[in-house]
Every structure is written in structure tokens, then in C-alpha cells.
Amino acid sequence: MNITRYPHTQNRSLRAWSAADEYILKRLENGSSESKTAVISNDTFGFLTCHLHNLDPIIVIERQSQQKSIEKNLAQNGLKPDTTKWISPLQPLPEKADLGIISIPKSMELFRLYLRQIHSGLHENGEVICSFMTRHFTPQMLAIAGEFFDETDQSLAWKKSRLLTLKKRKAIEETELLNRIPFTFKNGEAEEIKQYPGVFSSDHIDYATQFLMEHLKLNENENCVLDLASGNGVIARAIQLEKPGTELHLMDDSLLAVESSKLNLHPENTHFHWNDSIEEIGDYKFDLVVSNPPFHFEHEVNTEVAVDLFREVAGSLKPGGRFLCVANQHLGYRTFLKKFFTRCETVAGNDKFVLFENSMAG
């Protein structure tokens, strides 16, 4: 099969699958899975969805880029998607499953969420196969698996990958999914920021985000604002508190992030977009775009997504509009920003972070 990455990468060493994905296929070749109802979680680019298409699996989708990648790879391999069986990590399985397949994510919180979802809809004699590269192993994987299953069997290594096979469901208590983070805004307002497992920075407001908010001040004419890669929405909430009535747009690739932000903002004049491209959310032009863009993609350090967003921001600003972007100093974003903006100035900086203000001439 022809499986490619979306978003596209210039790094030729990066593939759309890993040996851990191949190990799952190898394992399933040795057993009878044809008649089983399967659910696949965290299939980033669609490698497993395509190769196991004959199982008509339930697909758990968390990122908009993941959905686009799966759609693209199914199409280019002549496979028809059954989108009625595509669900989010927050939904129950539409039918009981015999087989769960999880490519273990970097976030152990998200791994727990995927396991909880499958566990609740798994037949008593069902099993879950979890894959990972050995270099990414953490004892937390076994501890979390043990919360849901009595039997957790770790395979031998194959091509530097391993499998965890989980059987014998445990009875578990229902617990609240949300993380709650106390936070005091610049105006002294104290609130509890809520977010679902798997959303970046689960136990505190990310320090780069805090740095941006410390130096954030809206101009009088900035009435339409985009919070790009919005996470739990705390930056947008800060804007809402500073300048009530501002038309706010929040966009994130992560569905869990978007759903989290809905819990933290007043809905009036607020628009939430589950997407990875500004060009697809509507014909909007913004007075101000604010962002703490991601530079990790699972275990990869990847700035390509952020750079592509910079290009899109440049085309979405109103005349005189600003783009405020916070970043780690070592990323060297100034070079990229100057490709798309005629003005790129450092507003604030410290040993770790830098805040850029960018705009177009005229």
C-alpha cells in the first residue's frame, strides 16, 4: 500500500508508520481477527486503518490532521471509508468490540483515555494490543494498563518495537475526565481552567503561554482576534476578560483542546474551529492573531507545521493587523517569520522564551 504523511514533511527520514505499526500487523497475521469487531486508536496517518480495512474497524480520531491523513491514504489506495464508525475519544464505542488496537501516544494521559474508552466497550473475553517503540517505553505504560486489565503481557522486541497485550477486564470506577488548573489572570481574576486528558500541559498553564499573557495588551481597534493553536483557550479567555465583546476565534488541530476551550470561555461572540488550517475555517480577516504554536508532533521535534501556520497568518490579517507569537528561544523562529512578514520585532524575551510581534508593511 502507498501510505504518505499529512501534513507533508521535507524530512525524508520520517515515514508515515513505524516498526511498532508493522508489529501489530505481524501479530494479527498469526491469529484469527477476520470475524472480530475492532477499534483502532491513535493511528496518526492511517497505516493501520488502511491495512486493516477488511475488519471494518471503529476508528478513534483526535486530530483534524489525522482525519485528513486517513481520508487521503484510504482514497489513494482505493479504499472506501465508513465514516459512521469514526468517533472521538470522548464518545462511547458504537458497538461492543472484541479487539482494541492502540498505537501508544506520547501523552500517558491520552493513553489512559483511549484505554478507558475501549475498556468500557470491550467484550469480557476481548483483548487490547498496544504498540510502542522500545526507546519510548516508560513504566507508566504498564501501570496505566494495569488500571484496566488484570493480564498485561509484554512481547519480545522486534525491530526495536514491542507490544503490550491486555486481557481480563477489571471492574473500574467512573471518574471525572477533566483536569482542573487554578489560574489567576493579569487583572486579578482567579478561575479554574478545565481541560481533557491529552491536552498540552495538564497540571499547570504552560510557561510560554503565561509569558505571552504577561505581555498581551490589545489595541483599541483590535476587535476580531484569532487564538491559533488555542489549546485549553486560556489566552482567549484572557482577551475576553481584558476586552469583553471582542469577536474571538479559537482554532486547534486537537479535538480535545477545542472541546476543553468550550468549557473555559463565554460562548457569546466566540467561535471554535477544529481544524489545522486557517484557510479552511472561513473567509475571516483578523485584527490580531495570538499563538503559542506547537513544535512537537508526538515524539518528533517538528517546526514545519508552525512555519506553515505563519504563512497562513500572513494572509489572514487585516491591513495593519498584528501577529503575536511566543516561542522557545532555541527554535529560531525569527528567520521563518521574516519570510512572511515585513516587520518582525521582539516585544519581550528572557533566557527561555521570546515574544515576536509581526505585521505587514502599510
GIPEKA-V970579 format. One line per field, one symbol per residue. ss: DSSP state (@ for helix, = for strand, . for the rest). burial: + if it has 24 or more other C-alpha atoms within 12 Angstrom, else -. A space follows every 50 residues. Layout:
# GIPEKA-V970579
ss=???
burial=???
This chain:
# GIPEKA-V970579
ss=..................@@@@@@@@@@@........====.....@@@@ @.@@@..===..=@@@@@@@@@@@@@......@@@==.........==== ===....@@@@@@@@@@@@@.============@@@..@@@@@@@@@@== ====...=..=========.........======.....======..... ......@@@@@@@@.........=====.....@@@@@@@@@....==== ==.=@@@@@@@@.......=====...@@@.....======....==..= =..@@@@@@@@@@@..============@@@.@@@@@@@@..=======. ..=======...
burial=--+++++--------++++++++++-++----+--+++++++++++++++ +++-++++++++++++++++++++------+---+++++++++-++++++ +++++++++++++++++++++++--+++++++++--+---++-++++++- -+-+------++++++++++------++++--+-+-------++++++++ ++--++-++++++-++++---+++++++++++++++++++++---+++++ ++++++++++++++++---+++++++++-----++++++++++++-+--- --++++++++++++++++-+++++++++--+-++-++--++-++++++-- --++++++++--
